[in-house]
Structures are given as C-alpha cells and as structure tokens.
C-alpha cells in the first residue's frame, strides 16, 4: 500500500498521472526489496528474461498509437467487448512503462504485446540478458545502476521460464525500435495500469486456471506480459505481495 493506492497524495493515482520523480523511484526500490521473489526451476524449459522499464512520458508527445496492422481481429477471438479497438491511444502521461508490439515478421508471437527481453544466452545471467535484449530491441543502454529489483519467475506454456527485472530509465532516455523485432514502442502510464477495471479474468475450456487480461487503452494485454505487468503494478507500485504464476495465458500464446 502506498500514496498512489490510498490517495494520500492528492492529484496522483487512478485517473491522474504519476510524477516520474525520485520519490517514486525510492518507493519502488523499497517495495521490490521487500518482495520475496518466487523462482521456478527450468525442468527442461528455456530461460528468458524481460525488462520492465519505468520511463517518463508526455501525453501529447507519446500518446498516439500509429500501429499499421489490425489487432482488433486478434481481440475478437478472445473477447466480444465492442469497446475494444486494438489501439492504445491516450495511454501515455507521467511515469510509465515501455510496452512493445512485436514485429509481424517474427516466427513466434508476431504482433503480440511484449516487454523488451528474450532468451538467456550461454553463461550470461538473467539480468544481463534483460539488459542486452533491451539494448538490442529498443536501443536503451541500461546498467546495474538503473536496476530497481526483480519480480517472480513466470513459467509459460511455450516452454520458457521468464525472469522479470524492473529498471528506472534516465530522464533523457529515448527508446528506438529495432524494426526486425519491434513494430512499435508505447509508453503506458502507471495511471493506465491502475484503471478500476484492471485486471480482469476470463475462463477458457482448455484450462481450470483463470486467464488474466489487462485493459490498456482499447486493447487487452494477456499473460505472460499481462501477468508480469500486473505484478509490477501490485508489488512495485502498490506494495502488495501478489503472485501471478497461477494465471493462465490465452491459447494463442501457448505455441
């Protein structure tokens, strides 16, 4: 629990932009340090790492969604909500995290929402992989000084164990998409993550576990990305000891 969740600081929290300042950075670092990280053995799965990059944003400069492909048809297979457009216009403003849309040219999970990240290579550590992948995908050079902490591992249906790390981006950070891997980069405000209708859960006949969905703008972000982002909001922002490994992915992400 903190000032954003309880409304102790007027003008921030649900419905308001959260300032990207040293106070927020300190609170996130404390909340993450207090979190008891849950780890999973690989047990034949591959190890991957992702970066949740906390960055400042401007609603006017970063709020437009200029996607060139139709995600609405992807949503239609997983939700009959007529309000969903597949776009995230208006989701920037104040302290934010970076979400990417994966390139349509990728063999796995094309056009889906993602966090910067990928497979852990050779002898590198998971945090080194998260830093390397962030540089390769969106051109940000992170170091250990940017690291705020880590969240729980998330085992995926596609055979990975994902280790998420939270980084604080410098004030002048300017991500640039690598078009081979990233179709577009979006700054999603903490305000958007604290929407009263987020998260939501649906049932599927293929699993007895609830599928988690995060409404972002007019789109839905599913697990694994949705699960990791929800835990970031709960642990780093709210200071709540939430687990997310029990939340299911939609079947399109099982491959």
Secondary structure, DSSP 8 states (H G I E B T S, - for coil): --HHHHT-STT-BTTB----SHHHHHHHHHHHHTS-------TT-EEEEEEEEEE---HHHH------S--HHHHHTT---TT--S--TT---SSEEEEEEE-TT-SSSTT-EE-EEEE--TT--HHHHHHHHHHHHH-----GGGEEEEEEEEE-TTSEEEEEEEEE--TT------TTTEEEEEEEEHHHHT-TT-SEEEEETTEEEEEEEEEETTEEEETTHHHHHHHIIIIIIT------TTSB--GGG--
